[in-house]
Amino acid sequence: MTSFAWMGLIIVIAIAAFFLGSVWTKKQFKHDDLEQQTQQAKHELEQYRQEVADHLANTKKLMGKMQDSYSQLIQHVEETNQVLLTEKPNHPSDPFFSKETTEQLHASLKSRPERRRNDRANTGVAQPSDYVDGESGLFSGERLEVEQSKAS
C-alpha cells in the first residue's frame, strides 16, 4: 500500500473516531444528566414523604387532643345531668334566700313607715297615688308644647 492510501485510511479512521467519540460523549453527558435528575427526583420524593409523615403525625396529635376534649365534655355533661336530674325533695325549711339576706329583708320591712303599709292594705279601695310633686319624666314639657300649638 502506498503512503497515500495509508494517509487516507488514517484520516478516515480519525474522522470515524471523532464522530464515535462525540456520540459516546453526548450519551455519557445525557446519562450523567439523567442520573442527576434521578437523584434530585429521589431527594424531592423523600422530602415529600417526610412532609406527609410530619403532617400525619401532627394530625394524629390534634385528633388525640380533640378526643380528650370530647371525652372531658361528655364526662362534664354526664355529671351535670346527674346533678340536675337527681330529684331533691322540696323542703319548706330550705330558704329561698340565705339566712343573712332573709334577716336583712325582715329588718327593712320592719323599718318601713306605717303609712305605706296601711296604703298597701287599702289598695283595692283607693287609686294609686303619684309620688312625684309636679310634672316629671318624659311628659313634663308635653303639655306646654300642646298648649302653645293650640294657641297658634
Beta strands, then each sheet from edge to edge (+ up, - down):
end
